[in-house]
Amino acid sequence: MSKPAPAPRKLKAKERETFLAGLAAGWSITHAAKLAGRERRRFYDMRGRDEAFAVAWDEAIESGTEALEDEAR
């Protein structure tokens, strides 16, 4: 019988900050996760468990969208 895979390590504050900064800069979720050095699934998992992180994510997406819209003008 094989052992279950170890649980992934929790996101560090710096990883969360880097991810949110990437979203706020207009990057995709996938690219922002790569900037933070983690798989995007980890961020989706945290979004589902942490309401404050989910709110920060939404705010970062809004900021990134506004920045891209401003740049397109």
N, C-alpha and C positions, 0 to 999 in steps of 0.2 A: 504494500500500500504506500502510495506517495504522500509526502507531506504537502499540506496546503501552501500556496504561495504566501510569502510574508506580506503583511499589510503595508501599503505604501506609506512613506513617511509624510507627516503633516506638512502643509505649506508653511514656510517661514514668512515672517512679516515682510522681509525684503522681496521675496518672490511675489507676494500679493501686491506690494507697492509697484514693482516693476510691471506686472501684468496690467494693473489699473492705469498706470502711466501710458502704457502702450495703447490701450483702448482709447484713452483721452487724446492721444496723438492721431487717432484715426486708423490705427492698425486693426487687422482682423483678429478675431479671438485666437485663431491658430497661431498667427505671427506673434501676438502679445504673449502667448504661453511659451513660445520658443524663446522670446527675449528673456523671459523669467527662468528659462532652463527646465521647464516641466511640460508634461503632456497636458493638452487642453482638458482632458477628462477630469484631472485633479481639480481644476478651477470650476468646472460644472458641478462636481461633487460638493465642493465647498459652498457654491452658490445655493445648492439645495438644502444645506444644513445651517447656513449662517445668514440670517436676514439682513444684518448690517452690511455684510459683504455683497449681497444681492443688490441692495440699494446703491452702494458705491459703484458696482458694476454698471447699473443702469445710468447713473450720473456720468460715469466715464464714457459710456457709449454716446450719450447725448452730447457731451463736450467734443468728442471726436467727430461726430456727425456735423456739428456746427463748424468746427475747424475746417473740415473738408468742403462744406458748402461755401464758406467764406473764401477759401482758396480757389474754388471753381468760378467765382465771380470776376 
